[in-house]
Amino acid sequence: MIAGVDLDRLAGWMNDAGLAGGRIRSVERLGGGTQNILVRFERGGRRYVLRRPPLHKRDNSDNTMRREARVLAALAWSDDPHPRLIAACGDTEVLGAAFYLMEQVDGANPTVALPRRYVEDRAWRWQLGLAMADGAAAVGAVDHVAAGLADLGRPEGYLERQLSRWQRQLQSYAGLHGYAGSDLPGVDRIATWLERNRPSAWQPGLMHGDYHFGNVLCSPVQPGLAAIVDWELTTVGDPLVDLGWLLATWPDDEADPRAVQVRPWDGFPTPAVLVAGTPSEACAISRPSPGTRCSPVTSSASSSKARTPGPGPGWRIRPSGIACTPRRWRCSPTPASAWRSPEDHRRSRGLPLEFWTTPCRSGSRRGVRCAGRLRPQPRSNFPGRTT
C-alpha cells in the first residue's frame, strides 16, 4: 500500500475508463521527484506510471496536475520527447487528488546515474549535451495554437513580468521558518543588468518552464533524450528562457556547486557550443511560417529526402542525439487542406478533442469514438491562465 494511492479505487476507476482489467501488480514508488508522487505498476499486461500531487497539497496542486495532463495530451502529435498520456482523472474523489496515467519511459535521469554507455563513452555524453539543446528547441517548435494551448499562458508582457516575479520569490523565502536570509552576491547588480538587456522583440511559443538535466530522461540504447518530464510549469512565453535556464544550471565542471550535477561531466559540450554550434556539432535551422512543407537540403553526406510534416503547421528539427552536417531548409507553400488539424488527428487516434477525460458510460460525442469509454470534457474544466 502506497500512501495516497488506493489500489482498489484506482482499479475501479480504470475499469470505468475502459483500460485493461486484472489485478494491479508490481507496484513500486519511483524516486526522482521532489514533491509529486510517482508510482509504477502493471495491469492487464501493460505498464503504467501514475502521477499525483503530494499528500500535503498546496492550494493549486490539483489544478497543476490537470494542467500537466492537458499539456501531455496536446503534445501527443508532436515530435517532443515526452511520456505518452494514457488517461487522466480530474476528480479528487477517486484518490483524494487529481492524477493521470502515462506510459513508462525506458530512460534514466542523468542527475541520479548515467547509464553505462554514457559513463564509458565521451561521445555519448557529447551527444546527450547537444540533445538537451535540441529538446529545448523542440518544445519551442510546438505550434501551441494548433495544439489547443493558446490560452495556457499570457505571452503579453511575459518578459517584463519575469524579473519582478523572481525578486518576489526570493523575498518570499524570508517568511519561511528558520530561513537565515540570502547570501547570494550581486543580486541587485544582476537584476539591473537583466532589465537593461531585456529583449525588446521576441516570438511567443511553448516553454517547459523548468528545463534542466533534473527534468529529463536519457535513452540507454542511443545517445539522446528518451523524454522530457515534469511539465507542470509549462506556459506560453519566450522559449529562449528555457535555453537560458538550461545554461544557468549547466556545470562549468564537476565541482561547480551552482549547477545541476551530472557525473562524469568531462565530454559534455560547453555552453558556447550549445548556443552557437559548429557544422559538426549542431544543425542550424530556421523557423518557416506556418502552413509550409519543409524538406532538409543537406550535403552529400546526408539524405535529402523530405520529411513528412506533422499534423499541424510548424517546423522540424533533427532527431536528438543524431550527428548531422550543416543544412538549410527549403520551404514551399502547402495548401491548408494538406494539413490534418489536431482535431482530425485526435479523431483518427480516438483521442478526446478537449484533452481532459473522465469515464463515460457508452456511446460517443461530437463524432469522436469514445475510446476506452473516455469522453471529451468542456474547456471550463481546465485551469485558467497562469504566468
Sequence and secondary structure as in RCSB ss.txt:
>XXXX:A:sequence
MIAGVDLDRLAGWMNDAGLAGGRIRSVERLGGGTQNILVRFERGGRRYVLRRPPLHKRDNSDNTMRREARVLAAL
AWSDDPHPRLIAACGDTEVLGAAFYLMEQVDGANPTVALPRRYVEDRAWRWQLGLAMADGAAAVGAVDHVAAGLA
DLGRPEGYLERQLSRWQRQLQSYAGLHGYAGSDLPGVDRIATWLERNRPSAWQPGLMHGDYHFGNVLCSPVQPGL
AAIVDWELTTVGDPLVDLGWLLATWPDDEADPRAVQVRPWDGFPTPAVLVAGTPSEACAISRPSPGTRCSPVTSS
ASSSKARTPGPGPGWRIRPSGIACTPRRWRCSPTPASAWRSPEDHRRSRGLPLEFWTTPCRSGSRRGVRCAGRLR
PQPRSNFPGRTT
>XXXX:A:secstr
 BTTB HHHHHHHHHHTT   S  EEEEEE S SSSEEEEEEETTEEEEEEE  SS  TTHHHHHHHHHHHHHHG
GGSS     EEEEE  TTTTSS EEEEE    B TTT   HHHHH HHHHHHHHHHHHHHHHHHHHS TTTTT T
TSB  TTHHHHHHHHHHHHHHHGGGSTT      TTHHHHHHHHHHT  S    EEE SS SGGGEEE SSSSSE
EEE   TT EEE THHHHHHHHHT  SSTT TTS   SS TTS  HHHHHH  TTT        SSEEEEEEE T
TS        SSS      TT     EEEEEEE  GGGS  HHHHHHHHT  TTS EEE  SS BTTB  GGGEE
E  GGGS   B 
